[in-house]
């Protein structure tokens, strides 16, 4: 943000200032009112000029219906301003809402006789004629004598052509405008239309662009700087033409003193060189990126001194560069950093990030070669709550959240398991975890998939298969229910419209985007209701009238005038049902177990009900994690734009899950823990997690499982198999008797 300048004279007492302002305000010459301009003199001598140049002029009456183009402003759900889009950055402010000082400053700088003349100022015209005659034949630009009304005529109705004929037309239109509109309306048009540099049209937009404050919050010096700009904004740029900007600003202050708009003491220090902008923090003049590139000037054992192009210096402490251990390949790191010279040398040019709350302190940073994305949704409405498509838009405009189609790997498995639950399975169904060999066709090698751990675990419950992301169990389930069924669920949840009916698709070999995957999980969390990701909740026009609303449902009884202390109106749920809410809840419950006991344990200490699923593709090329609470879904993806391995064991649980964990830690802070909502038709039964049977006398791993009525187990736990240290099955004497079907 641009810092305000030094007050012209800090010695002026508050009482003196108020007394002078009160006396000035009593003078009717300085009170803009709803009066029309003085009548202009008429004479036959100028009749021909009016007739000749007044023909075919634009209709000045169109100004009565003028609505200036304003900015499109994008706000976050909590009201914060996210972005502004416009060809002309403008915020329309009625004259009655403008601070008096703003009006006084522009009148002093541009047209001090505005409320007295009839559209043109004869005295100013005479002075301009004399000056131009003196400079005739030289290389100096012609001097103008345009009043504010003439500038309105030029800006709204004429071109910027430099010619005597245009000036005459401008004068004729100015007098016509004065005959039609009040002085206040003319001034209002001018102050909202005038170009003030930095893409700013009108005083309100300029106040935000230059000072990041509204008109009401500007100091006198800042107001005077804005009033200095209409003459030639580029000539008074606060950074490139600083000295000229200060001089012109001080000239405006002097004019305000001469007109009695401010006390004389406020103007005595106007030539002291006080700058209206210290450092130029204006949003559209110089942006300060999070990372700054600096040169290492000196290296000491405990720190490095860096310098920047603008002359600023800073320090990178040892603790803020210790992370930069040398990479030795294959995911291995070199020894810990104990001194700054192990990382940096004088002359190095490095990216550094300013540390908040520590003046002059920076942290060493590295622009990552790897890319990624994060998407967060409201699972009930589809509203996109957060979206990050990459590290830096200036470096790459490719939006990985919506454009990158990547294999989700095991993050697809919950939809295979949902299809199984809808086709006769329960969370306690037993599935064999053992080697699988798949014939891929003539002249093709047989496919022998493996689990991530490269081990086999024997018969296990469906829950365990999903919690621990067992590949072989998933393939057996998909083969049993049929890949056609799996493809139907992939299309139903918006992951792939035409999933190839091949076994590898059950393990996530299809390609999807982070946004589509987030939406698919949202439909699991909300009980099987279709939602569409939505970036825009509502659009209003310049008058506050809603022209678009995402939720277009009719709400009888929602109008304020109809409120008579009755119960809140019930909105009809129009979302299409795409899955059984009971089986989607079973999947949610199993994925909650994945966070408590399985591959998503990195989120287990968040202190709130959380479910999640990892996803890792072959050779560790893509890492995913999908996390969710009852009211929030978040997907993190990490991978290279040109696919390559992230490194050995760089899985979704190790790379992507911590991103979701940190996001949830911030998003859920201060909010009560809400349990997952249980739909009607669910029965909870205590069972052994490993066998799915009712607990026996020596059962130790007992959980509460969700069943559809009539599918609960009836047998007690029996002897069971387990995997030995070498991963081979150890078979007991009574293998799984009474445990139900083994698939």
Secondary structure, DSSP 8 states (H G I E B T S, - for coil): --B----S-TTS-HHHHHHHHHHHHHSGGGS--S---------GGGHHHHHHHHTT---GGGGGG------EEEE-TTS-EEEEE-SSB-----GGGS-HHHHHHHHHHH-TTTTTSSSS-HHHHHHHHHHHHHTTTSSS-------HHHHHHHHHHS----SHHHHHHHHHHHHHHHHHS-HHHHHHHHHHH-B-STTBBSHHHHHHHHHSS-GGG--HHHHHHHHTSTT-GGGG-TTTTHHHHHHHHHHHHHHHHHTTSS-HHHHHTTTS---S-BS---TTT----SEEEEEEEEEETTEEEEE-TTS-EEEEEGGGTTT---EEETTEE-----SGGGT--TT-EEEEEE-TTSTTEEEE----SSEEEEEEE-TTT-BEEEEE-SS-TTT----TTTT--EE-GGGGHHHHHHHHHTTT--TT-EEEE----B---TTS--B----TTS---EEEEHHHHHHTT-HHHHHHHHHHH-HHHHHHHHHHTTS-TT---SGGGGGT-SEE-HHHHHHHHHHHHTTSB----BS-SEEE-TTS-EEEES-----TT-SGGG-SS-----------B-S-HHHHHHHHHHHHHHHHTSTTGGGTTSSS--EEEEEE-GGG-EEEEEEEETTEEEEEEEE-SS-----TT--HHHHTHHHHHHHHHHHTTT---------SSEEEEEEETTT-SB--TT--SEEEEEEETT----SB-----EE-TTS-EE--SSTTTTS--B-
